[in-house]
Amino acid sequence: MWTYVRAPTGDTAGPATDINGKENYPVVQVAYPDAEAYAKWAGKRLPTEAEFEFAARGGLIGKTYTWGTNFVRVENGWPTPGRGNFP
């Protein structure tokens, strides 16, 4: 069951995990205020919704979904065609 944790966890498995060996992995489960604070600290900003949509589409203009026209279902019911292992 998901619960909010105020401290950074470094992994999706919770506070008992560590980030050793995962320096090049993407960050996950970050609250919007945390991402906003990090961007401000780094002298940057988060993308607008329009900028994010443009980047997610990768040049596919006018398509129904960010990956094209076909709806994709996976085991959790969400369309996630770009899943994979990292880094």
N, C-alpha and C positions, 0 to 999 in steps of 0.2 A: 504494500500500500504506500502511496506517495505521501510524504509529509514535508512541509517547508522546513528547511534548515538554514539558520541565519549565517553560519560560517561556510566558507567555500569547502567543497568536498573533494574536488579534483577528479572525481569519477562518478559514474551513474550508480555505483554500488553503495554509496553512502559514505559517511564520515570515517568509517573504519578503514577505508582504502587509502592508498598513497598514489603519487603520480610518478614515481621512479620509473624511468624508461618510457615515459609517455609524453616527453617534451614536444614531440611533433604531431601529437594527436589533436583533433579539433576539440574545442571547449564545448561542453554540453550542459544542459540544465542550469542555465544562467538566467536569473531574473532580470527583467528589463531595466529596473533601476540600477542594478549592478553593472550591466553593459553600458548604460549611459554614463555612470560614474567613471568607469574605466576609460571610455572614449574621451571624456572631459580631461581626465588625468593625463592621457597621452596626447592632448592637444588636437584631438580629432572629433568627429561627430558620427552618430549612427546614420545610416542612409534613410531617406524618406521612404514611404511606402511605394511611391512611383519608381524611385531609384532601385529599390530592392526587387520589385517586379521586373524591371528592365534587365537587371543583372541575372535574375533567376531564369528568365526566358532565353538568355544567351543568343539573342538575335532572332528568335522566333516571334515575329510580329503577327498579331491577328489570330493566333491559335487559341483553342479553348483552354488548354492546360499549359503550364510552363514547359512541358516536355514535348508538346505536339497536340494531336487531335484525339488520340485514343486514351480512354480511361483505363488505368491500370490498378488492379486490386492485388494486395498481398495479404499475408496471413493476418495482419492486424486490421485490415480493412481500409488502410490509408494508401493513396497513390504515392509510392516512393520508388520510382524507377532508378534513382541514383544511389541506392544503398551499396555499401561495400565495406571492406576493412581498411583501417588506417594504421600508420601514415601512408 
